[in-house]
Amino acid sequence: MKNTLFPILTEYEQKLPYYVFGLGLDHVQEHILRTDGYPCHQWIQCRSGVGRLIVDGKEYTIGKDQGIFLLPDETHEYYAESAEDWVVDWIALTGSGIADFFQDTARMTGSGVFFIEQPDDVREAMEKLMDPARSPNPIRTIDVSAQTYAFLMTLLKNVSASGAKSVIDRYSRLIPILNYIEEHYAKNITLKDLSDLLGVTPQHLCTLFRKTMNIRIFEYINLVRIKKSKEFLLNNAAVAIRDVAHANGFEDVSYFCYIFKRIEKATPGEFRKLYVRS
């Protein structure tokens, strides 16, 4: 059990957004049946062998490059499917922000089995938690929370439901689009320009972009233009607002000011005054 730990959890640790409740590496998994579930979100990753999961009335087989995600307080059962050892790495997660992360960011809304794009990366992120979580140093709390966040980001990049593409795959598909927007934000960008880059229809691109980025494509273009406008406003303090708009892809200065205020909660002039003395 030397590769298993349960960190001290004071009220302070539990108020941090992300923290480790428990962690086990290279664990020979025994038969587990929890009729009342487990108090935390769990990630259980197959290292070798084959396992069986029963949750929410469904049964799953878990093998190489797969992991189990379990919601708190949900009845579940898992065990080795054969006489061969089923070896796993597992982590239980707590914190004030963990439920929102899985629900809203990772969109892992139900217990089940997930595929892992780069299992070694996820495993390494778990291993990096072991030393800070064991440390007697009082500052370990900050290190553990930071490394827990790093683990969650690694998990987010690499996991996908059966038949779906991982975040890495989905974002990689959009790289030509994102690069084009970054390079041509000051010009008129059409949906046809962008869809031609991927060889898909404009409708398909809109669907793909929104599913991946969680934002409409022209809303994203406006975010890029406003970002560039903010930099332009400060680097060119004497340039008129109208010219700032035109230099950053907005033909209509009124529309530029409307979008700028909607995003930044301030007009372009007010934003400039926050940083530049008149």
N, C-alpha and C positions, 0 to 999 in steps of 0.2 A: 504493500500500500504506500510505498515511499513516493510514488508519483501521484498521490491523491492529496488534496488540501482543501480546507475550508477556512478562508480568511476571517479574522475578527471583524464583526459588523456592528459598529456603534451607530447611533442615530445619525452622525455626520456622514458616514459611508453610505447609508441608505438614502440620504438626501442628494448624493451625487447623481448625475444623470445616468451613468453607466458604471457598473461594478460587478465583480465576480462573487457569486454566492458559493460556488464550489467548482473544482476542476480536477479532472483525472486524465492521465496520459498512459497510453500503452496498457489499457485495462482489459483483463480477460472478463468479458461481460457475463454475469450470472443471469438467471431468470428473474425478471422483475415484473411484478403485478401491483399496480397502484390503483386501487378502486376510487380513491379520493384525489388522484392526481399528485402533482408535485407543486410546491409553492412558487416556483420560478419558471421562466422560460428556459428551455433546455436545447442544446445542440449536441448530438451524439454522432460522431463521424467514424465510419468503418475504416479500420486500418488493415485488417485481414479477416478471412473467413466470411461467413454469411449469417445474417440475422433475420429475425421475423418480428414485425411490429403489428400490433392490433390496436387501433384507435378510431374513435368515432364510427364504429361499425364497419370499418374497412381493415383489410389485411394487406401488408406490404412485405416484400422481400428486399433486404438491404445488403448490397455487396460493395465491391470496389468502386471508388469514386462517387459514393453516395453518403448521405447523412440524414439523420432524423431531426426534425424540428417539432418540439412539443410545447403547446401552450400551457400556462399554469392551470392547476386545479381541474384537469381533464383526465378521466379514467383512461389508463393505457397499460399495455403489456408488451414486453419485448424479451427476446431470448435467442440463443444460438439455434440455427435451424438444423444443425447436424451435430455429430459427436465432435467435430473439429472445433477448436477454440474460436470464438468470435471476439476479436480484439478491437477495441474502440478507443477513441479519445472523446472525452465529454466535457462540457462546460455548462454550468447553470448561471444565469445572469439575473441581476437585480439592478435597482436604480430608478430614480424618478422619471427618467425618459425612455426606459427600455421598451415599455408597451407601445408607446407612440412610434419608436423606431421600427419595430417589426410591423406594426399596423400600417403606418403611413409612408415610411421611407422604403423599407424592404418589401412591403406589400406581401408579407408572409402572414396571411390572415387565418390560416388553419393548420392544424397539426398534420404531419405527413412526411413523405420521403422526398428529398431533393437531390439533384445531380450537382456535382462539383466540378467546375472547369479546371481549376488548379488545386487539387487536394493538398499538395505539399505546402502551398502558400498558406492555406487555412490552418493546417497543422502547425506550421512554424509560428504563426501568430498566436496560437494557443500556448505553445511551448515558451514563448517570450513572456507570458504572464506568470510562469511558475516562480522565477527568482524574485521579482518585486513583491509578489503576493506572500512569499515566505519571509521576506526581510523584516527584521525587528525595527528598522529605521522608521521613525514616525512619519517621514515624508513619503513612505511607501504608498500611502493612500492616494496621493496625487499620481504617482507612477502607475499604480494599478488601474486607476480610472482612465488614464491616458492610453495605456496599452489595451484596455478593454475596448475603448473606442477604435483603436487601430484594428483590433480583431474584427469588430463589427463591420468596418469598412472593407476589410479583406473578404469577409463572408458575403457582403452585399455585392461585391464585384464578381464573385465566383459561383454563386448558387443559382439554380433555375429549377422550376417545376418540370415534371416529366413532359417531354415534347416541346418545351419552351427554350428560348435562347437565354444565356446568361447576360448580365448587364454588360460585361466586356464585349460580347458578340454584338449586342444591340447598339452600343455606343460606337463600336468600330465601324459598323455599317454607315453611321452618320458622319464620320470624320470628313469625307469630302464636302458635305453640306456645311458643316461647322467651319471648316477652313475657308470655304468660298465666302461665307457671310463675313468672317473676320477680315478678309482681304478686300471685299467689295461693298462694305456697309455704307460707304459714302455715295454709292451709285444706286440707281433704280434696280432693285432685285425682283424678278418675277418668279412665280411658282414654276413656270416652265423651265427657266434657267436652272433651278435647283433640281427638279425631277429628272431633267436630262442627264445630270451628273450621275445618277444612279440607274438610269435606264428604266424608270418606273413611271406610272401615271401620276399626275399631280394629286389625285385623290389618295392613291396608295402612300405617297410621301407624307401627306398630311396626317394620315392615320399612324404611320410608322413613327413620325416625329413626336406626335403627342403621346403615344404609348411609351416611348423611350424617355422623352424629356419632361413629360407631364406639363407641357405648355404648348400652345399653338405656335406654329412656325413664325408667323408674322409678329406675334407677341415677343418671341425670342429675338427677332431681328430688332425690334424696338428697344429691348433691353441692351443689346450690343451697342446700338446707336446712342442711347442715353449714357452708357458707360464711357464711350468715346467722347461724347459731348462734355461730360464732367471734366475729363482730362484736358480737353481743348479749352474749356472755360478758364481753367487755372493756368495753363501754359501760354495762353494768349489773352492776357487780362484786358487789353485795350480793344479787342475785336468786338464788334456789335453783336447782339444776340441773334439778329437776323442772319448774319454771316456765319455764326456758329451753327445755326440750324442747317444752312445750305451746305456747310463743309462736312456735315455728318449725316447726310442722307435724307434730310427733311426739306421738302420743297416749300411747304407752308409753315411759316414761323408760328402762326397761331396754334396749329396742330402740334408743333414741336413743344411749345410752352405747355399745352394741355397734357401731353404724354409725360413730359418732364415732371410736372407737378404731381401727376397721378402716381408716378413711381417714387419720386424723391420727397414728396410732401413739402416741396418748396419750389418757387419759380427759379429759372436759370439765374436771374439776377440775384435773388436771395441766396442761392447756393454759392455763387461766386463771392459774395460779401462775407461768407463764413470763413473764407480762406485768404482773400486778397484785400488789402487795405485800399480804400478808394482815394 
